[in-house]
Amino acid sequence: MNHEGTDMKCVCGEQSCGLCCTRIENLGVRIGNETILKDINLHVHCGEFTAIIGPNGAGKSTLLKAILGEVRHTGHLKFMRSIGIRKERPVIGYVPQNLNLDPTSPTSVLDLYAVCRSRSPVWFHIPDSVKQKARECLSRAKADHLLYKRLGALSGGELQRVLLSLALDPVPELLLLDEPVSGIDQNGLEMFYNLLSDIRKNYDLSIIMVSHDLDLVVRHADRLVLLNGTVLANGTPQEVMESESFKKVFMGIW
Amino acid sequence: MAMELWYNLVDLLPFEWAVPGKMLFMKNALLAVLLLAPIFGMLGTMIVNRQMAFFSDALGHGAFTGIVIGGLAGFMQPLWSAIAFSIVFSVGISVVHHKTRMSSDTIIGVFSSIAVAAGIFLATAGGKSFARLNSYLVGSILSITPSEIAVIAIILVVVLLYWLLFFNRLLFASINQVLARSRGVHTFWLETMFSAAIAVLVTVSMSWIGLLVINSFLVLPAAAARNIARNQRQYHMIAISISLLSGVSGIIVSYYTETASGATIVLITAATFLATLFMRRRRA
């Protein structure tokens, strides 16, 4: 936990890296009279995989939404270059927990790609060039065979891979993932975490993931953040798991 | 000119009313429904996507109140005040829903009841009879005039352009709001605009289709298409086809059964819905 200093410099693996770290300072979120988050201080480094863990209602998803600019917050959110603060927001890829879709919806994976990445109206015509791009995009998350499937017919793991591939197009500087609480089988989960590890190696990006699978997170994440309204513990998986807070929160569960 | 062309075309059909110079109201109604049906089919797909069936029903009630108010204020055409009122009504529902986070069916139910009650209250104030408004409840497409058909043609072109330009973003917002916003989609304005579009459509066509059945004509083709479509393109093509088919056949059947055309159209659409429900298999 040597990140508390006010030193503005971040060490970056590659010179080309535009975003070096994301600094969250004294962030707080209130909705109505309820304090959801307070005094959040975090540094997320370039190329690191940070996992946010915590009990239900800890404010994990809210923290992601605050970073997205989706909920109003106090405190500061700074995106740093190797030297100094950058003005513009980084390119953020977002993988939501689920889609607001009834399972009978006639919306194919290709439709989703096209509404996200192209202007050609999907109800009228989707050009072959868009289909080709969609296939390439999906193949990054080993999901290209799902192109013509309906979103409602995908398994939890398949949907998550489709959403991940979409979040990687264009390649973001910051990747935010909100993992579903359930609905993904163990094989699917294992595959997804391996995929994330590959992505981290191949692209220059920071990953922040709300996770519910402690076992997998401990093996794959560089950094764990234990959240419950505020940051209770923060460090390597080893450090966090040995902390008193971790034992208190997860006693009897893990 | 265009109407002459259309009359000549219809006269080729093997029906007893398809004779030159006669039964022009049937031919007008057929052309009107050919232009109206694609609009209803197309916009209906998004209403079902966004689970807004109850909302569009309420818009009809708002439009009805608008027409009553317009009639009271003494305008020659109460239509314009009805359009204005139902846009305000639809935006009102959206804003209240957005601000209060109350469940949408409660808000819609409240607004809808207020609109209907206020409409009937104002219409009967001073001991007046309600009967003069019956035509709005049941609708009569057979009384449509060529100039009204021209208005429908313009609406069709506008809706087509709107759908070409905004459909992708609307669909994206309906799939996941936060994801859409993270990609720069302004979901609130987009949705408010869509509600207003539905409000205008329902208000304008209420006197032809009838307030009591207009929402079914909006929702049923899409609901039927949803049973068998696998993607948005099929969804649209099937919904528009069903809408056209039941619109045209509804008018022809209503001639022989001597029934209200709006209700006849909706019954045929309902029959296709039941048919697709049986056709529905486990889809990949």
Interface residues (C-beta under 8 A of the other chain):
Chain A: K65 L68 E70 I92 Y94 P96 L99 N100 L101 D102 T104 S105 P106 T107 S108 L110 D111 L112 A114 V115 C116 S118 R119 S120 P121 V122 W123 F124 H125 I126 Y148 K149 R150 L151 A153 L163
Chain B: M42 T45 N49 Q51 W163 L164 L165 F167 N168 R169 L171 F172 S174 I175 N176 Q177 V178 L179 R181 S182 R183 A225 R226 N227 A229 R230 N231 Q232 R233 Q234 Y235 H236 R283 A284
